[in-house]
Structures are given as structure tokens and as C-alpha cells.
Amino acid sequence: MTVPKKNRNPVFTGLLALVGILASTILALAAWLFFQICRSSGSLVTSGKKRSYLLHVPQGYRADRPSPLVISIHGYAEWPAHQMQISHWNQLADEHNFIVVYPTGQGLPLHWLIGGQAGTLQDVQFIADLIDKLEQDYAIDPARIYANGLSNGGGMSFLLAAKYSRRIAAFGGVAGAYLLPWADYQPERPVPAIIFHGTRDPIVPFEGGPSRSFKYPFPNINAWVKTLAAHNGCGEEALALPARGEVSGVRYPGGASRADVDYYIVANGGHAWPGGGYVPRFIVGHTTQDIDATRVMWKFFEEHPLE
């Protein structure tokens, strides 16, 4: 029933205005979220499917000077723009003049097949075709192509190291879901790696096993890193890296192959990107700001070009 204007009181009018403001805000946020999820700056057809990606080319890019390429991969039920926002790779790319690409997973919710399931090779082929396309469109340094990702995206980065070790110079994982069986990890060369994980990760548990969200047999992270170091030909003795507040780290030296494995543990850290953008604590747990995973990862990447 419509209330005649002359009978409306100020409180009722104020409530109507508030409802209107809230409705407009919700619609605006929904539109913004839809844009963020769906936005892309390019696409290609691979394995018979159209796949998209978000690309950042720094202002200092020069076609006559080969640039490093960083492939940053979103997690399960996330999307490229979100990975871009939480990782801050674009800001670092502008400082150091490298290109960043954020590929889009498949399915709904978006995800990557990383454990040897049917369709796994489609995701791997997509990244390979994406590298090919970017090498056609831009001056990419083939010795400095790096992969990294969060959670499911970290697992995808590990898979890329296994399948394309002659193209991926080094890889990084943050709160990674490393589900590829070791029997399937047969790279043509040892691939340097840098790993971050929180001890109170509620989604990919630090101690391994299933979590509240997924029933997958996640590996114990300490044991998994040691196995990776062994695959890389590293010595068993780990060298301490400088501690940074809640964060401690070690390096397993790669010896002659230089396939070092750097490993950072975040005390009480959650399923989050250290030093990254905001993600609700009730979902992921604590996000430390004691270390900037992106900057530390980039320094590691700079030290480990493809040889």
C-alpha cells in the first residue's frame, strides 16, 4: 500500500531512503563482482575450448628488450582478478619491468585439475599455448618464465614444473594443494622452487590429510618439501634463512644444478598470501604481513633463470 506523501513521517521516509541506498549498493557490488569474475584481457582456443586470461604489461615494456614472464595462477573457486588483487604482482612488475599473466581455470567454480584426473593435460596444454601466444605477441625472455599460484593454483604450478621443466625456470607455491603423485613428477630437469605455508591453514592443512572443506589426502608440508628437495638433488641439510616476525625459513641448496628449494613457514598462518591483499579471516584464517611473499618470490625467481 502506498502511503500518501502528506501522511509520511520523517522516520518512514528515512527508512525508505536507507533501503534504497542499500539496494543500490548491493546491486553495485554485484555488478563489480560480476565484472571482476568475468573480465579478461585476452583469450585463445586450446584443446577445442576457448580459455581466457588477464594480462598486465608494464609501462616500461620495450619490444626490443626481452622481458621475464610471471604466470600467477588463482586458487579453487577464485578468479584471475582476485589473484591479481591479493598478490600485488602488477605493482612489482611495474617496478622491475616484467609481464604478468593470470590464466583462468575451467568449470564452475573455476578450478585446475592437478592430480592426474581426466582433463589434467588440457589445463597444462592451455598454459603451454598461452606461453606460445605471449611469445608471439611480446618479447618474452625464454630463460625467465616463472609459474606461481595460491592453493589449487600452487598445485598447478607444481604440475607445470613436472610437465614443462624446459620452459618453466622456477615455480612458487603459496598454501599449495600439491596433489600430483610423486610417481608422476618426472621433470626433464630439476626445477627450483619457493614454498610458503601457514601452520594453521584451515583448507590445506599443514600436517596433511583432509580439511573441513576438502576430503583430499593433502600431503604433510614438511615431508613434501623434503621430498621435493630430494628430487632436486639438494642436500639433506637445510640452511636457515633470516626470520621475519611470524615467518621462518630454510633453504635446501641445489648443488651443481642450482635447483634450490626455499621454504617459508608462517606460524599460525592461514590459507592466505603473506603480505597480500585482504581475504576474510573467518574463511582463510590469519594473513601475516611480516613478509611480502611476492617480493621474496620475485627475488628468488631473479636468482634462478633457466640455464
Beta strands, then each sheet from edge to edge (+ up, - down):
strand 1: 42-46
strand 2: 49-56
strand 3: 67-73
strand 4: 99-103
strand 5: 140-150
strand 6: 170-174
strand 7: 193-198
strand 8: 239-244
strand 9: 247-252
strand 10: 261-266
sheet 1: 1+ 2- 4+ 3+ 5+ 6+ 7+ 10+ 9- 8+
end
